[in-house]
Amino acid sequence: MRSRDDDVPVGIAVERALRQQLSGIGGRLDTTPESLDDAVVRTDAAYGERAARRLERFAAAPQGSYVWTRDPYDLLWLGRISGPWNYDTDPGAWAVDLVHVRSCDWIRTPVPHDRAPASVNATFARGGRNWQRIRDASSDTEEIWSRSAA
């Protein structure tokens, strides 16, 4: 949940997402899109095909999908998508470039790196600012979720 806009400080989108119980990606549009299809077309025009495909993948992730993020202090957080895609028009969303969002239930405390699935740590070690699929993390992630939800 890191903006591709280098003028947006690293981490503030994650802080907003955790506070607001959201997961999301950036890609501000000049006006509010009328639909997801409209957002994809306009994202393609503004940011290119790769960004448009990323938005489609984000919006298509099934409800109940697990998501991982890292905060500005390098702490790992586990969440679970609980709602459909929405374009957030709140000025706070615009300020941190976290406008394409979905409701997300986040666990209350961060997950230590040594307890996170190895594939999660490897994905974050590669860097990048993308919405990425993390392979081979599902059973460990489900276990962490179950322990945290208890």
N, C-alpha and C positions, 0 to 999 in steps of 0.2 A: 504494500500500500504506500509505495513511495512515488511521489510525483516525478514525471519526466521533465518538469519545469525546474531548472536549476535554481530559480529564484525562490522556490518553496523550501524552507529549511527541512532537512532530513528529520523524520520522526513525528512531525506535528500531525500528519494525516493519521498515523497509527494511534496517536493519543486521542484524537477525535473519534476514530472508529471504536476504540475500546470504551470510551465514555458514552457514546451514542448507541452502542450495541449494533454496529454496522461492519460489513466487510465491503471493500470497494476498490475501484481503480480510478485513475484520473482521466482527463480528456475533456476539459471545459469546452462547451459549445456556446456560440454567440447568443443563442436563444434556446429556451427549453424545447427539447424534442417532443413531438407529438406521440411517439411510440418508440419501441426498441428498434424497429426497422428504420425509422427516421434517424435515430441516434447512430446506428451503424453506418448508414449512408453518409451522414454528415461527419462522422469520425473519420471515415475513409477520405473524404474530401479535405479535411483539416489536417489529419495526422498520418494518413497513408493506410494501405491495405492491412499491414501487420497489426496496427492499432485497432482497426475495425474487427479483425478476426479475434483479437484478444477480448474485445468487448463481447463478441458473440459467445466465446467460450465461457466467459465469466457469467453472462446472463443464462447460459444453458446448463450450468452446473446444477445437479439435482438438489432440491431442498434436502437438508440432512447431511450434505457433504461437509466433511471436515476441512477447515482452513487453518493454516499456520501463518503467523506474522512475527515480526521482530520489532521491538520498540527502540527508542533512541538510546537506551541503556544496554542494548544487545540482549535483552531478555526475550524469551520465546513465549508466545501465547497461542493457545489452541481455542478455536471456535468452531461453531457449526452453523451453516447457513440455514436460516429459518424463514426466509421470505423471498419474493420475486424481485427482479431488477426494478430499479426506480432511478430517475434522474433527480438528484437532490438540489433544489433551488435555493437552499438556505445560504446566506452570505458566508457563513462559517465554512460550509462545504466548498464554496468557490475559493475562499482564501487559502485553503490547504490542498486544493485540487483533488478532492475526493467526492466527485459528483455522480459517478455511476456506482450505485450502492445497492446492497441487499441487507436485510435484517440478519443479524448474526448473534448467536448466544456465545459469549466468551466465558471461559472458566475464570474464576475469581483471582487466581494467583498464577504467576508465570511458571513455566516448566523449565527446570534446570537443563542445561545443555546435555549433561550426562544421562538424563532420563528421557530425552527426546529420541525418536528414531534416528538412526545414523543417516538415513536418506534425507531427513529434514535438515540436519546440520550440513550435509554435503550440498544441498540445494542453496542454502543461504551462503555457504562459503564461496560459491561460484559468483555471488554478487548479482547484479542486474536489478531491474525494476519491473519485472514482468509478473503477470499472473501465470503461474506455472503449475503443472501437475507434478506432484511428488510421488514417485513410484515406490513400492515396497514399504510403505509406512502404515498401511491400513490396520493391521491387527494390533500393532503397538499403539497407534493413535487411539483406537477404540478402547484399549485398556486404560490409557491415561485419561480419556474422557470419562469412562465409567468410574474410575477412582475419584476423579475431581467432582463428579456430579453427586457422589454419595454423601 
